């Protein structure tokens, strides 16, 4: 059994984690310093408690040993407190290891020092009060200075004071202090790498997380484990996975948006180039002016697409600047209906507006008018000839509600969630001119106002778009 111990110990040492150069970096050292100081303070506290306990024990032992020696001496002789004449002290009697014995009775004193009998003239041979006691006292005994443990016994007719040499116990205590300090100094040398190891272990979860995230860089579908890591890490990994899913969805949408932009820009840019080439080839100034006019029209179309895309991006990111003021939605709707009156007449579509006398809301009038324009333009563009568009606006307990209903081509159930995506255009809508940005802009602007927009539609039966806007601070108390 004992022969296997060194081998097992060496195996444990080899398997023990070792500190690397990274553990001794400046940042790790700053983090490890509080841990080192805490461990050092704990070591100093334990050392202080140990020394206090040792000193208390040595003091108790010294006092008990001095008392035992005095009791042994008094037991071997007649009581020294009757009167000095009856004391039986012999010059050769030892003091049982005591340095001195002082007997005080009335105004007289008798002092025995080192086995020699003294008298009252020797009371000044020891520079010590007859009533003083203590451990490790420095006492002047004639020309000699000694370290003594002194006790005092009081009787009815006198006092006995005895002292024992305490130099050996004092040297023992000082030796223990020195060894304790040496252990603290050596221990502090080991506390620093231990502190670094604790810091590394505390950062172990972060290190493993970093490794797992690095592994995710090579994976397109992998995620962090959301269970079995502890409550804190499980919650953290759930949030990270949520960000990963959002980023992957964002990348996918950006790729689709780029594809749609490339597809939708290809036609106007190709036409722009063809018109420019045609204008350069033609020598007629009239043709050249027409070519330049067509180029300008296509350029305006491209700029409009980019401008709307930027507005949608600002609204979705929360950076759209809104000039919000108290506004009557019924009035803004009436202005948009008047603007599209002739367009509706060309397709023989009846536009009817039913609004309460006042529908107040805190909105950006220009932005909200663009929302109405997009919804009405779509209703007319994709409506059937001879059909109708019905617009209603009313106050609600929480704000205002505006509904655009038509009996046009409608939207299939599979496309109702896609129509809000940027640059998305359904198969039936590609027969009409458009950028595929209108509804995404509508949703972004309404969301920027703190509202919501929804759609209910049936194919070949029509659509119903509902916009809900919250009441402004000035209108919340209104019915």
Buried (B, 14 or more C-beta within 10 A) or exposed (E): EEEEEEEEEEEEEEEEEEEEEEBEEEEBBEBBEEBBEEBBEEBEEEBEEEBEEBBEEBBEEBBEBBBEBBEEBBEEEEEBBEEBEEBEBEEEBEBBEBBBBBBBBEEEBBBBBEBBBBEEEBBEBBEBEBEEBBBBBEBEBEEEEBBBBBBBBEEEEBBBBBBBBBEEBBEEBEEBBEEBEEEBEEBBEEBBBBBBBBBBEEBEBEEEBEEBEEEBEEEEEEBBEBEEBEEEBBEBBBEBBEEBEEEEEEEEEEEBBEEBBEEBBEEBBEBBEBBBEBBEEEEEEEEBEBBEEBBEEBEEBBEEBBEBBEBBBBBBEEEBEBEBEEBBBBEBBBEBBEBBEEBBEEEEBEBEBEBBEEBBBBBBBEBBBBBBBBBBBBBBBBBBEEBBBBBBBBBEEEBBBBBBBBBBBBBBEEBBEEBBBBBBBBEBBEEEEBBBBBBBBBBBBBBBBEBEBEBEBEBEEBBBBBBBBBBBEEBEEEE
